């Protein structure tokens, strides 16, 4: 509807339920020359921009560890648990673990392993996974509606680590720890934290771009494809 009206689109993650649906939107965007971007706020936050600059200081990255878990109220008509509303831990919260791990490594996993718990409504309520990257590097994560954990991320390199404060997906603080010293970077949000992705979309429109270089449609599609494959592995039928 927005495309038909000639309006640019920025839509909350997950942009669509499937990779194929996002591929279709990318095709329409290209055909009509209209901007589209998934509203994935994390990548545009000052802390995450600082993390990208810090990575070279910790040497080759070997491991990323993260959790995104909270104990959700058992309301099975809620979107978190309702298949018809796109429920499930991977789309709602695990998407951050996957997409930001890929963002850190600047590549897609070569392979992955997964275990999870599928609830009574047929959606995944808890997932733990290992993403395997080049040169023996890996990312491990748990996303869950059933437990509370510190929702942090730690990036380990050969010469140090980067600790991303809770919540890692909306972080206002990160700490660089190397063999030589420790540095802290803090950047409180100016508003709710969404202002940075809005600014990116506005800048893209000023430059007549139809997608963002910082969070491309390819990145959106790649993450959705991994989520689809993981759900199939968990034998979730409603994809």
N, CA, C and O of each residue as an XYZ file, in Angstrom:
956
protein
N       0.828     -1.196      0.000
C       0.000      0.000      0.000
C       0.871      1.258      0.000
O       0.604      2.199     -0.747
N       1.919      1.273      0.846
C       2.818      2.430      0.878
C       3.551      2.594     -0.448
O       3.659      3.701     -0.975
N       4.056      1.478     -0.984
C       4.752      1.538     -2.266
C       3.832      2.063     -3.361
O       4.242      2.892     -4.174
N       2.602      1.587     -3.387
C       1.650      2.019     -4.412
C       1.338      3.504     -4.303
O       0.990      4.153     -5.290
N       1.469      4.036     -3.084
C       1.234      5.466     -2.876
C       2.518      6.276     -3.017
O       2.514      7.492     -2.828
N       3.621      5.594     -3.353
C       4.889      6.283     -3.534
C       5.560      6.709     -2.244
O       6.372      7.635     -2.242
N       5.227      6.036     -1.135
C       5.755      6.420      0.170
C       6.918      5.519      0.585
O       6.834      4.301      0.432
N       7.998      6.098      1.108
C       9.106      5.283      1.622
C       8.661      4.496      2.845
O       7.735      4.891      3.552
N       9.340      3.372      3.084
C       8.927      2.448      4.141
C      10.081      2.167      5.098
O      11.175      1.791      4.675
N       9.825      2.355      6.394
C      10.684      1.826      7.443
C       9.776      1.067      8.391
O       8.894      1.657      9.015
N       9.986     -0.244      8.504
C       9.065     -1.110      9.230
C       9.805     -1.891     10.306
O      10.916     -2.373     10.088
N       9.174     -2.010     11.472
C       9.751     -2.709     12.623
C      10.228     -4.104     12.256
O       9.622     -4.787     11.430
N      11.324     -4.518     12.884
C      11.800     -5.889     12.725
C      10.814     -6.825     13.421
O      10.143     -6.393     14.359
N      10.700     -8.062     13.013
C      11.180     -8.567     11.746
C      10.345     -7.954     10.620
O       9.122     -7.857     10.719
N      11.022     -7.548      9.559
C      10.329     -6.869      8.467
C       9.183     -7.703      7.933
O       8.093     -7.187      7.685
N       9.427     -8.994      7.757
C       8.402     -9.943      7.311
C       8.606    -11.254      8.063
O       9.567    -11.406      8.816
N       7.700    -12.190      7.852
C       7.830    -13.496      8.497
C       8.834    -14.392      7.793
O       9.473    -15.226      8.433
N       8.982    -14.231      6.483
C       9.855    -15.115      5.719
C      10.831    -14.311      4.867
O      10.597    -13.141      4.565
N      11.916    -14.953      4.490
C      12.894    -14.327      3.602
C      12.275    -14.030      2.241
O      12.564    -13.000      1.632
N      11.430    -14.928      1.772
C      10.802    -14.739      0.465
C       9.951    -13.481      0.437
O       9.942    -12.762     -0.562
N       9.243    -13.209      1.515
C       8.421    -12.000      1.573
C       9.287    -10.744      1.520
O       8.936     -9.774      0.848
N      10.412    -10.762      2.225
C      11.314     -9.606      2.183
C      11.990     -9.470      0.823
O      12.240     -8.355      0.366
N      12.284    -10.585      0.179
C      12.828    -10.533     -1.178
C      11.836     -9.863     -2.121
O      12.222     -9.078     -2.987
N      10.556    -10.179     -1.945
C       9.522     -9.556     -2.782
C       9.484     -8.048     -2.550
O       9.396     -7.277     -3.506
N       9.552     -7.621     -1.290
C       9.542     -6.189     -0.998
C      10.765     -5.496     -1.589
O      10.665     -4.372     -2.081
N      11.910     -6.156     -1.545
C      13.114     -5.578     -2.156
C      12.923     -5.406     -3.657
O      13.319     -4.386     -4.221
N      12.322     -6.392     -4.304
C      12.078     -6.313     -5.745
C      11.136     -5.162     -6.082
O      11.364     -4.426     -7.043
N      10.082     -5.012     -5.293
C       9.134     -3.923     -5.536
C       9.807     -2.576     -5.301
O       9.596     -1.629     -6.058
N      10.617     -2.496     -4.250
C      11.348     -1.268     -3.960
C      12.265     -0.884     -5.118
O      12.310      0.277     -5.526
N      12.991     -1.864     -5.641
C      13.882     -1.606     -6.774
C      13.101     -1.204     -8.009
O      13.503     -0.298     -8.740
N      11.984     -1.879     -8.241
C      11.167     -1.608     -9.420
C      10.584     -0.198     -9.389
O      10.547      0.493    -10.407
N      10.131      0.216     -8.211
C       9.476      1.516     -8.091
C      10.435      2.631     -7.686
O      10.084      3.810     -7.733
N      11.656      2.246     -7.286
C      12.624      3.248     -6.864
C      12.245      3.927     -5.561
O      12.473      5.125     -5.391
N      11.664      3.160     -4.634
C      11.189      3.701     -3.362
C      11.970      3.071     -2.213
O      12.237      1.870     -2.213
N      12.327      3.888     -1.248
C      13.146      3.469     -0.107
C      12.430      2.453      0.773
O      11.229      2.563      1.022
N      13.199      1.445      1.247
C      12.712      0.507      2.255
C      13.854      0.136      3.194
O      14.994     -0.052      2.767
N      13.526      0.034      4.481
C      14.512     -0.387      5.476
C      13.795     -1.034      6.650
O      12.778     -0.531      7.129
N      14.337     -2.147      7.101
C      13.869     -2.741      8.345
C      14.335     -1.862      9.504
O      15.493     -1.447      9.549
N      13.437     -1.583     10.427
C      13.778     -0.742     11.581
C      14.511     -1.579     12.623
O      13.928     -2.032     13.608
N      15.792     -1.768     12.381
C      16.644     -2.558     13.279
C      17.533     -1.578     14.027
O      18.662     -1.312     13.614
N      17.021     -1.045     15.125
C      17.603      0.127     15.775
C      19.018     -0.065     16.288
O      19.793      0.889     16.351
N      19.360     -1.295     16.656
C      20.646     -1.549     17.309
C      21.831     -1.046     16.490
O      22.737     -0.412     17.030
N      21.827     -1.326     15.195
C      22.985     -1.020     14.354
C      23.281      0.476     14.265
O      24.398      0.870     13.929
N      22.290      1.301     14.563
C      22.456      2.741     14.399
C      22.807      3.451     15.705
O      23.067      4.654     15.707
N      22.815      2.715     16.811
C      23.122      3.314     18.102
C      24.599      3.709     18.181
O      25.448      2.996     17.645
N      24.924      4.827     18.835
C      26.325      5.235     18.966
C      27.215      4.163     19.591
O      28.371      4.013     19.196
N      26.688      3.417     20.561
C      27.489      2.361     21.186
C      27.872      1.303     20.165
O      29.010      0.834     20.153
N      26.931      0.922     19.308
C      27.242     -0.107     18.317
C      28.170      0.412     17.222
O      28.946     -0.358     16.655
N      28.101      1.687     16.923
C      29.072      2.257     15.990
C      30.470      2.256     16.621
O      31.466      2.034     15.932
N      30.535      2.504     17.931
C      31.822      2.461     18.631
C      32.370      1.040     18.675
O      33.573      0.831     18.515
N      31.502      0.073     18.888
C      31.925     -1.331     18.906
C      32.594     -1.702     17.587
O      33.625     -2.375     17.575
N      32.005     -1.262     16.480
C      32.587     -1.569     15.177
C      33.990     -0.981     15.039
O      34.857     -1.579     14.403
N      34.212      0.201     15.640
C      35.542      0.818     15.580
C      36.521      0.144     16.536
O      37.724      0.123     16.279
N      36.018     -0.398     17.622
C      36.878     -1.039     18.619
C      37.347     -2.430     18.210
O      38.359     -2.911     18.720
N      36.644     -3.073     17.315
C      36.921     -4.484     17.026
C      38.380     -4.754     16.674
O      38.931     -5.780     17.071
N      39.003     -3.853     15.940
C      40.387     -4.068     15.526
C      41.349     -4.082     16.714
O      42.452     -4.620     16.614
N      40.936     -3.495     17.831
C      41.805     -3.411     19.003
C      41.883     -4.719     19.785
O      42.783     -4.889     20.608
N      40.955     -5.644     19.543
C      40.974     -6.902     20.301
C      41.478     -8.075     19.460
O      41.433     -9.226     19.895
N      41.954     -7.775     18.260
C      42.501     -8.833     17.417
C      41.407     -9.678     16.792
O      40.224     -9.365     16.928
N      41.790    -10.744     16.109
C      40.801    -11.608     15.464
C      39.737    -12.069     16.465
O      40.057    -12.565     17.545
N      38.489    -11.898     16.092
C      37.395    -12.265     16.991
C      37.152    -13.763     16.916
O      37.027    -14.334     15.833
N      37.088    -14.381     18.073
C      36.941    -15.831     18.158
C      35.581    -16.268     18.694
O      35.097    -17.350     18.363
N      34.970    -15.425     19.521
C      33.735    -15.855     20.181
C      32.854    -14.659     20.508
O      33.333    -13.620     20.961
N      31.557    -14.824     20.270
C      30.542    -13.864     20.711
C      29.533    -14.631     21.556
O      29.010    -15.659     21.126
N      29.264    -14.133     22.749
C      28.280    -14.759     23.632
C      27.194    -13.747     23.972
O      27.499    -12.610     24.335
N      25.932    -14.147     23.858
C      24.844    -13.225     24.178
C      23.607    -13.975     24.642
O      23.385    -15.132     24.286
N      22.809    -13.284     25.446
C      21.502    -13.778     25.865
C      20.470    -12.681     25.671
O      20.758    -11.501     25.871
N      19.266    -13.079     25.280
C      18.112    -12.183     25.308
C      16.948    -13.024     25.821
O      16.300    -13.744     25.061
N      16.695    -12.921     27.114
C      15.672    -13.754     27.756
C      14.859    -12.924     28.740
O      15.391    -12.039     29.411
N      13.589    -13.215     28.817
C      12.733    -12.644     29.858
C      11.564    -13.587     30.090
O      11.148    -14.307     29.182
N      11.042    -13.583     31.292
C       9.937    -14.468     31.645
C       8.632    -13.775     31.267
O       8.194    -12.843     31.940
N       8.023    -14.239     30.190
C       6.824    -13.603     29.655
C       5.570    -14.104     30.364
O       5.496    -15.259     30.784
N       4.600    -13.225     30.486
C       3.307    -13.609     31.046
C       2.643    -14.639     30.136
O       2.662    -14.499     28.913
N       2.062    -15.664     30.733
C       1.448    -16.750     29.964
C       0.081    -16.340     29.432
O      -0.953    -16.748     29.961
N       0.089    -15.539     28.395
C      -1.144    -15.140     27.713
C      -1.037    -15.649     26.284
O      -0.381    -15.028     25.448
N      -1.671    -16.763     26.005
C      -1.463    -17.432     24.728
C      -2.150    -16.743     23.553
O      -1.965    -17.143     22.404
N      -2.946    -15.704     23.837
C      -3.492    -14.903     22.745
C      -2.569    -13.736     22.405
O      -2.784    -13.029     21.420
N      -1.533    -13.540     23.235
C      -0.561    -12.482     22.991
C       0.287    -12.824     21.774
O       0.476    -13.998     21.457
N       0.795    -11.807     21.095
C       1.572    -12.009     19.873
C       2.822    -12.855     20.108
O       3.290    -13.518     19.182
N       3.370    -12.848     21.317
C       4.581    -13.631     21.576
C       4.355    -15.120     21.386
O       5.255    -15.848     20.968
N       3.132    -15.570     21.700
C       2.833    -16.996     21.675
C       1.889    -17.407     20.552
O       1.675    -18.598     20.326
N       1.328    -16.437     19.853
C       0.300    -16.726     18.849
C       0.932    -16.885     17.464
O       1.494    -15.925     16.936
N       0.851    -18.073     16.869
C       1.422    -18.272     15.527
C       0.840    -17.323     14.487
O       1.554    -16.869     13.593
N      -0.446    -17.023     14.598
C      -1.099    -16.161     13.609
C      -0.560    -14.735     13.644
O      -0.668    -14.001     12.662
N       0.021    -14.343     14.780
C       0.587    -12.997     14.908
C       2.115    -13.003     14.800
O       2.779    -12.025     15.145
N       2.655    -14.116     14.317
C       4.105    -14.184     14.132
C       4.870    -14.447     15.402
O       6.007    -14.000     15.550
N       4.245    -15.184     16.341
C       4.877    -15.431     17.622
C       6.103    -16.323     17.547
O       6.352    -16.982     16.538
N       6.858    -16.330     18.627
C       8.059    -17.156     18.708
C       9.269    -16.344     19.124
O       9.394    -15.170     18.776
N      10.159    -16.979     19.874
C      11.321    -16.281     20.419
C      12.304    -15.830     19.344
O      12.958    -14.800     19.509
N      12.422    -16.570     18.259
C      13.421    -16.219     17.246
C      13.087    -14.921     16.528
O      13.952    -14.058     16.374
N      11.844    -14.772     16.087
C      11.468    -13.538     15.402
C      11.458    -12.342     16.342
O      11.840    -11.236     15.960
N      11.016    -12.574     17.584
C      10.824    -11.442     18.481
C      12.122    -10.975     19.126
O      12.373     -9.773     19.202
N      12.950    -11.907     19.592
C      14.152    -11.504     20.325
C      15.438    -12.142     19.795
O      16.482    -11.490     19.777
N      15.380    -13.398     19.366
C      16.576    -14.058     18.849
C      17.135    -13.398     17.604
O      18.312    -13.554     17.282
N      16.287    -12.664     16.910
C      16.727    -11.939     15.718
C      17.881    -10.994     16.050
O      18.762    -10.772     15.219
N      17.878    -10.436     17.265
C      18.970     -9.554     17.684
C      20.270    -10.337     17.869
O      21.330     -9.897     17.424
N      20.191    -11.484     18.519
C      21.393    -12.300     18.719
C      22.017    -12.695     17.389
O      23.231    -12.599     17.206
N      21.173    -13.140     16.464
C      21.672    -13.615     15.171
C      22.230    -12.466     14.335
O      23.366    -12.523     13.865
N      21.419    -11.424     14.155
C      21.817    -10.325     13.274
C      23.049     -9.590     13.792
O      23.919     -9.210     13.008
N      23.129     -9.388     15.108
C      24.278     -8.658     15.643
C      25.530     -9.521     15.704
O      26.638     -8.992     15.613
N      25.387    -10.826     15.855
C      26.557    -11.709     15.733
C      27.110    -11.649     14.316
O      28.322    -11.549     14.126
N      26.228    -11.710     13.319
C      26.664    -11.573     11.926
C      27.318    -10.214     11.694
O      28.304    -10.104     10.966
N      26.760     -9.187     12.319
C      27.277     -7.824     12.188
C      28.696     -7.733     12.755
O      29.564     -7.088     12.167
N      28.924     -8.374     13.884
C      30.251     -8.369     14.507
C      31.269     -9.084     13.617
O      32.366     -8.575     13.386
N      30.902    -10.253     13.127
C      31.832    -11.041     12.311
C      31.904    -10.557     10.863
O      32.832    -10.902     10.131
N      30.915     -9.753     10.455
C      30.830     -9.245      9.082
C      30.775    -10.388      8.075
O      31.357    -10.312      6.993
N      30.074    -11.436      8.447
C      29.881    -12.588      7.571
C      28.706    -13.405      8.095
O      28.201    -13.163      9.191
N      28.282    -14.370      7.294
C      27.219    -15.280      7.696
C      27.822    -16.561      8.246
O      28.924    -16.941      7.851
N      27.122    -17.232      9.150
C      27.644    -18.495      9.665
C      27.722    -19.558      8.580
O      26.866    -19.632      7.699
N      28.755    -20.372      8.659
C      28.901    -21.488      7.725
C      27.977    -22.635      8.102
O      27.532    -23.404      7.250
N      27.700    -22.732      9.383
C      26.861    -23.813      9.907
C      26.321    -23.369     11.253
O      26.770    -22.361     11.800
N      25.380    -24.093     11.784
C      24.865    -23.794     13.116
C      24.260    -25.044     13.735
O      23.878    -25.988     13.043
N      24.185    -25.019     15.055
C      23.539    -26.080     15.819
C      22.506    -25.438     16.732
O      22.705    -24.327     17.223
N      21.409    -26.136     16.955
C      20.320    -25.522     17.702
C      19.589    -26.550     18.545
O      19.460    -27.714     18.166
N      19.119    -26.102     19.679
C      18.179    -26.872     20.485
C      17.130    -25.896     20.990
O      17.412    -24.706     21.128
N      15.943    -26.372     21.265
C      14.904    -25.449     21.685
C      13.696    -26.135     22.274
O      13.574    -27.359     22.251
N      12.803    -25.316     22.803
C      11.561    -25.787     23.406
C      10.386    -25.169     22.655
O      10.250    -23.947     22.598
N       9.550    -26.010     22.087
C       8.345    -25.557     21.395
C       7.174    -25.688     22.363
O       6.958    -26.753     22.942
N       6.421    -24.609     22.536
C       5.341    -24.588     23.508
C       4.031    -25.136     22.985
O       3.954    -25.645     21.867
N       3.003    -25.025     23.810
C       1.692    -25.588     23.489
C       1.047    -24.947     22.270
O       0.236    -25.584     21.597
N       1.391    -23.697     21.973
C       0.788    -23.022     20.823
C       1.534    -23.300     19.524
O       1.105    -22.871     18.453
N       2.654    -24.021     19.619
C       3.384    -24.388     18.410
C       4.482    -23.434     18.011
O       5.035    -23.557     16.919
N       4.816    -22.472     18.878
C       5.939    -21.575     18.583
C       7.090    -21.880     19.533
O       6.889    -22.426     20.618
N       8.289    -21.522     19.112
C       9.465    -21.757     19.950
C       9.478    -20.742     21.095
O       9.431    -19.533     20.871
N       9.541    -21.256     22.319
C       9.569    -20.394     23.497
C      10.990    -20.178     24.006
O      11.276    -19.156     24.630
N      11.873    -21.121     23.746
C      13.285    -21.001     24.130
C      14.152    -21.615     23.039
O      13.815    -22.655     22.473
N      15.262    -20.967     22.753
C      16.210    -21.474     21.759
C      17.628    -21.201     22.247
O      17.932    -20.100     22.707
N      18.482    -22.195     22.145
C      19.924    -22.014     22.342
C      20.627    -22.480     21.074
O      20.268    -23.510     20.502
N      21.623    -21.727     20.638
C      22.263    -22.056     19.360
C      23.744    -21.714     19.376
O      24.205    -20.863     20.137
N      24.467    -22.401     18.514
C      25.862    -22.095     18.213
C      25.942    -21.784     16.725
O      25.550    -22.600     15.892
N      26.448    -20.607     16.396
C      26.682    -20.217     15.009
C      28.167    -20.379     14.724
O      29.001    -19.850     15.458
N      28.501    -21.105     13.667
C      29.898    -21.403     13.354
C      30.354    -20.558     12.160
O      29.747    -20.597     11.090
N      31.426    -19.799     12.362
C      31.952    -18.904     11.338
C      33.317    -19.396     10.851
O      33.809    -20.435     11.290
N      33.914    -18.638      9.945
C      35.212    -19.011      9.391
C      36.286    -19.032     10.478
O      36.175    -18.360     11.503
N      37.322    -19.820     10.224
C      38.513    -19.884     11.082
C      38.201    -20.323     12.512
O      38.868    -19.906     13.458
N      37.189    -21.160     12.656
C      36.879    -21.720     13.963
C      36.183    -20.783     14.925
O      36.015    -21.120     16.097
N      35.775    -19.614     14.459
C      35.075    -18.659     15.324
C      33.618    -19.084     15.502
O      33.067    -19.815     14.679
N      33.007    -18.617     16.584
C      31.621    -19.000     16.835
C      30.895    -17.938     17.642
O      31.509    -17.090     18.290
N      29.572    -18.007     17.584
C      28.702    -17.195     18.436
C      27.728    -18.139     19.117
O      27.167    -19.029     18.479
N      27.530    -17.946     20.397
C      26.558    -18.745     21.129
C      25.504    -17.811     21.707
O      25.817    -16.700     22.135
N      24.260    -18.261     21.717
C      23.214    -17.423     22.295
C      22.050    -18.261     22.799
O      21.832    -19.394     22.370
N      21.317    -17.664     23.720
C      20.032    -18.192     24.156
C      19.018    -17.067     24.097
O      19.289    -15.954     24.546
N      17.853    -17.354     23.545
C      16.723    -16.430     23.592
C      15.532    -17.204     24.150
O      15.286    -18.345     23.758
N      14.798    -16.579     25.063
C      13.757    -17.339     25.751
C      12.693    -16.432     26.344
O      12.975    -15.327     26.806
N      11.452    -16.934     26.318
C      10.345    -16.303     27.031
C      10.144    -16.926     28.409
O       9.235    -16.527     29.137
N      10.974    -17.892     28.777
C      10.713    -18.707     29.963
C      11.637    -18.451     31.145
O      11.370    -18.938     32.244
N      12.713    -17.703     30.948
C      13.663    -17.436     32.030
C      14.131    -15.990     31.958
O      14.022    -15.338     30.920
N      14.651    -15.501     33.074
C      15.284    -14.189     33.109
C      16.798    -14.359     33.144
O      17.320    -15.144     33.936
N      17.498    -13.631     32.294
C      18.963    -13.638     32.296
C      19.465    -12.208     32.142
O      18.704    -11.337     31.721
N      20.727    -11.946     32.472
C      21.325    -10.672     32.061
C      21.384    -10.642     30.527
O      21.945    -11.547     29.909
N      20.818     -9.625     29.932
C      20.753     -9.569     28.468
C      21.942     -8.777     27.928
O      21.810     -7.654     27.442
N      23.097     -9.409     28.034
C      24.360     -8.791     27.651
C      24.981     -9.533     26.475
O      24.543    -10.622     26.104
N      26.007     -8.920     25.899
C      26.817     -9.569     24.869
C      28.282     -9.311     25.189
O      28.652     -8.211     25.601
N      29.107    -10.325     24.997
C      30.557    -10.165     25.131
C      31.214    -10.667     23.854
O      30.921    -11.762     23.376
N      32.109     -9.847     23.308
C      32.833    -10.158     22.080
C      34.290    -10.413     22.457
O      34.970     -9.521     22.964
N      34.762    -11.622     22.211
C      36.110    -12.015     22.615
C      37.037    -12.080     21.401
O      36.748    -12.764     20.419
N      38.163    -11.353     21.487
C      39.206    -11.441     20.485
C      40.470    -12.027     21.088
O      40.518    -12.311     22.285
N      41.479    -12.206     20.273
C      42.733    -12.796     20.758
C      43.463    -11.889     21.749
O      44.282    -12.362     22.536
N      43.167    -10.574     21.712
C      43.901     -9.633     22.561
C      42.997     -8.856     23.511
O      43.423     -7.860     24.095
N      41.775     -9.295     23.666
C      40.889     -8.581     24.578
C      39.433     -8.909     24.324
O      39.105     -9.875     23.634
N      38.569     -8.091     24.892
C      37.132     -8.323     24.742
C      36.377     -7.002     24.779
O      36.883     -5.988     25.261
N      35.164     -7.040     24.263
C      34.243     -5.909     24.339
C      33.000     -6.385     25.071
O      32.337     -7.327     24.636
N      32.687     -5.736     26.180
C      31.511     -6.074     26.962
C      30.406     -5.075     26.634
O      30.554     -3.875     26.869
N      29.307     -5.571     26.095
C      28.185     -4.716     25.715
C      27.152     -4.796     26.829
O      26.608     -5.863     27.112
N      26.888     -3.657     27.456
C      26.037     -3.635     28.640
C      24.586     -3.959     28.306
O      24.138     -3.832     27.166
N      23.878     -4.379     29.332
C      22.464     -4.723     29.203
C      21.619     -3.471     28.983
O      21.839     -2.462     29.652
N      20.654     -3.515     28.056
C      20.410     -4.591     27.098
C      21.310     -4.407     25.883
O      21.384     -3.307     25.336
N      21.979     -5.437     25.460
C      22.972     -5.305     24.391
C      22.371     -4.778     23.102
O      23.052     -4.094     22.337
N      21.105     -5.084     22.850
C      20.451     -4.669     21.608
C      20.054     -3.192     21.637
O      19.758     -2.612     20.592
N      20.045     -2.587     22.816
C      19.748     -1.161     22.953
C      20.781     -0.478     23.828
O      20.458      0.436     24.586
N      22.015     -0.921     23.719
C      23.060     -0.543     24.678
C      23.367      0.951     24.672
O      23.381      1.611     23.633
N      23.612      1.451     25.882
C      24.085      2.815     26.077
C      25.507      2.833     26.639
O      26.071      3.895     26.904
N      26.078      1.628     26.816
C      27.421      1.533     27.382
C      28.125      0.286     26.873
O      27.512     -0.773     26.740
N      29.410      0.418     26.590
C      30.259     -0.723     26.241
C      31.632     -0.507     26.860
O      32.072      0.625     27.061
N      32.297     -1.617     27.156
C      33.619     -1.559     27.782
C      34.618     -2.356     26.956
O      34.386     -3.518     26.624
N      35.726     -1.715     26.632
C      36.816     -2.363     25.906
C      37.889     -2.775     26.906
O      38.435     -1.935     27.621
N      38.188     -4.062     26.953
C      39.212     -4.581     27.860
C      40.292     -5.248     27.014
O      40.030     -6.241     26.335
N      41.506     -4.702     27.055
C      42.618     -5.282     26.303
C      43.751     -5.642     27.257
O      43.668     -5.422     28.466
N      44.804     -6.198     26.683
C      45.973     -6.541     27.492
C      46.631     -5.292     28.082
O      47.385     -5.383     29.051
N      46.344     -4.123     27.494
C      47.019     -2.892     27.910
C      46.182     -2.029     28.844
O      46.706     -1.469     29.807
N      44.869     -1.916     28.563
C      44.050     -1.028     29.390
C      42.564     -1.337     29.239
O      42.172     -2.271     28.540
N      41.756     -0.533     29.907
C      40.299     -0.648     29.849
C      39.712      0.712     29.496
O      40.096      1.730     30.072
N      38.784      0.721     28.550
C      38.114      1.955     28.156
C      36.607      1.748     28.213
O      36.100      0.675     27.887
N      35.908      2.784     28.630
C      34.448      2.740     28.709
C      33.875      3.785     27.767
O      34.335      4.927     27.732
N      32.874      3.386     27.012
C      32.165      4.313     26.131
C      30.705      4.334     26.554
O      30.056      3.290     26.619
N      30.186      5.527     26.843
C      28.791      5.678     27.230
C      28.118      6.698     26.330
O      28.676      7.760     26.053
N      26.917      6.371     25.876
C      26.157      7.260     25.004
C      24.673      7.099     25.316
O      23.980      6.332     24.648
N      24.180      7.817     26.328
C      22.753      7.740     26.654
C      21.896      8.157     25.459
O      22.241      9.080     24.722
N      20.783      7.466     25.285
C      19.892      7.792     24.177
C      19.363      9.221     24.335
O      19.111      9.683     25.447
N      19.205      9.895     23.224
C      18.617     11.234     23.242
C      17.117     11.160     23.469
O      16.508     12.087     24.003
N      16.531     10.043     23.055
C      15.103      9.799     23.253
C      14.917      8.365     23.672
O      15.511      7.911     24.649
N      14.084      7.643     22.926
C      13.852      6.228     23.224
C      14.924      5.328     22.628
O      14.953      4.128     22.904
N      15.807      5.901     21.812
C      16.833      5.112     21.143
C      16.527      4.873     19.676
O      17.392      4.439     18.915
N      15.290      5.158     19.282
C      14.888      4.935     17.893
C      15.262      6.107     16.989
O      15.149      6.021     15.767
N      15.710      7.205     17.605
C      15.985      8.414     16.840
C      17.124      8.226     15.844
O      17.174      8.910     14.822
N      18.035      7.304     16.135
C      19.201      7.120     15.270
C      18.830      6.419     13.963
O      19.356      6.765     12.905
N      17.933      5.442     14.030
C      17.497      4.789     12.796
C      16.621      5.735     11.970
O      16.632      5.683     10.740
N      15.867      6.592     12.649
C      15.063      7.589     11.933
C      15.978      8.562     11.194
O      15.729      8.915     10.041
N      17.034      8.987     11.872
C      17.994      9.894     11.236
C      18.645      9.239     10.025
O      18.867      9.898      9.009
N      18.955      7.944     10.124
C      19.535      7.219      8.990
C      18.569      7.181      7.818
O      18.965      7.415      6.676
N      17.299      6.886      8.095
C      16.306      6.846      7.020
C      16.167      8.212      6.354
O      16.073      8.301      5.130
N      16.156      9.265      7.147
C      16.034     10.619      6.591
C      17.235     10.963      5.724
O      17.085     11.580      4.669
N      18.435     10.565      6.165
C      19.638     10.838      5.379
C      19.612     10.055      4.065
O      20.015     10.570      3.022
N      19.139      8.818      4.121
C      19.011      8.025      2.893
C      18.062      8.699      1.906
O      18.330      8.737      0.705
N      16.960      9.227      2.413
C      16.001      9.908      1.544
C      16.616     11.167      0.941
O      16.386     11.471     -0.229
N      17.401     11.903      1.739
C      18.056     13.103      1.218
C      19.019     12.759      0.087
O      19.205     13.539     -0.846
N      19.631     11.569      0.185
C      20.585     11.140     -0.831
C      19.935     10.304     -1.937
O      20.621      9.747     -2.795
N      18.616     10.227     -1.902
C      17.858      9.473     -2.916
C      18.246      7.995     -2.965
O      18.213      7.372     -4.026
N      18.610      7.443     -1.815
C      18.895      6.012     -1.732
C      17.594      5.240     -1.556
O      16.616      5.765     -1.023
N      17.592      3.987     -2.009
C      16.399      3.166     -1.810
C      16.622      2.098     -0.742
O      15.714      1.322     -0.441
N      17.832      2.053     -0.166
C      18.069      1.244      1.020
C      19.296      1.780      1.742
O      20.090      2.535      1.182
N      19.431      1.371      2.995
C      20.535      1.832      3.833
C      21.764      0.955      3.636
O      21.658     -0.267      3.526
N      22.927      1.591      3.592
C      24.174      0.829      3.552
C      24.479      0.215      4.920
O      25.156     -0.810      5.006
N      23.984      0.839      5.979
C      24.262      0.355      7.333
C      23.417     -0.864      7.695
O      23.854     -1.718      8.466
N      22.225     -0.943      7.148
C      21.373     -2.121      7.376
C      20.620     -2.400      6.076
O      19.501     -1.928      5.871
N      21.247     -3.162      5.224
C      20.723     -3.419      3.883
C      19.606     -4.448      3.907
O      19.427     -5.168      4.889
N      18.863     -4.506      2.821
C      17.841     -5.541      2.681
C      18.477     -6.921      2.637
O      17.859     -7.900      3.057
N      19.699     -7.012      2.136
C      20.387     -8.308      2.134
C      20.576     -8.811      3.556
O      20.366     -9.992      3.832
N      20.976     -7.913      4.469
C      21.154     -8.311      5.868
C      19.838     -8.787      6.468
O      19.803     -9.777      7.199
N      18.765     -8.082      6.159
C      17.434     -8.486      6.633
C      17.082     -9.877      6.131
O      16.655    -10.735      6.904
N      17.260    -10.094      4.854
C      16.899    -11.372      4.229
C      17.775    -12.502      4.752
O      17.284    -13.600      5.013
N      19.062    -12.239      4.905
C      19.977    -13.273      5.408
C      19.558    -13.750      6.799
O      19.558    -14.950      7.072
N      19.203    -12.813      7.673
C      18.792    -13.184      9.028
C      17.491    -13.967      9.014
O      17.358    -14.963      9.725
N      16.533    -13.528      8.214
C      15.255    -14.238      8.126
C      15.442    -15.651      7.589
O      14.744    -16.576      8.004
N      16.373    -15.812      6.678
C      16.617    -17.150      6.124
C      17.169    -18.084      7.215
O      16.784    -19.252      7.283
N      18.054    -17.580      8.050
C      18.577    -18.390      9.154
C      17.461    -18.757     10.123
O      17.372    -19.903     10.564
N      16.610    -17.792     10.454
C      15.496    -18.058     11.368
C      14.566    -19.121     10.795
O      14.134    -20.023     11.513
N      14.261    -19.017      9.516
C      13.404    -20.029      8.877
C      14.017    -21.418      8.997
O      13.334    -22.380      9.349
N      15.301    -21.516      8.703
C      15.970    -22.821      8.754
C      15.994    -23.372     10.175
O      15.831    -24.575     10.380
N      16.195    -22.504     11.146
C      16.192    -22.945     12.539
C      14.815    -23.446     12.951
O      14.704    -24.449     13.656
N      13.790    -22.769     12.523
C      12.431    -23.191     12.875
C      12.084    -24.530     12.228
O      11.397    -25.362     12.820
N      12.559    -24.716     11.033
C      12.332    -26.014     10.392
C      13.041    -27.120     11.166
O      12.515    -28.223     11.315
N      14.242    -26.814     11.656
C      14.983    -27.794     12.449
C      14.227    -28.150     13.726
O      14.298    -29.283     14.201
N      13.507    -27.182     14.275
C      12.705    -27.416     15.475
C      11.346    -28.026     15.150
O      10.525    -28.250     16.040
N      11.119    -28.295     13.861
C       9.888    -28.939     13.391
C       8.660    -28.072     13.631
O       7.583    -28.572     13.955
N       8.837    -26.773     13.467
C       7.705    -25.852     13.560
C       7.029    -25.805     12.199
O       7.667    -25.481     11.197
N       5.752    -26.124     12.159
C       5.060    -26.409     10.902
C       4.446    -25.195     10.224
O       4.115    -25.254      9.039
N       4.288    -24.108     10.944
C       3.445    -23.037     10.417
C       4.167    -22.017      9.553
O       3.556    -21.049      9.101
N       5.477    -22.222      9.314
C       6.207    -21.312      8.418
C       5.613    -21.407      7.017
O       6.076    -20.725      6.103
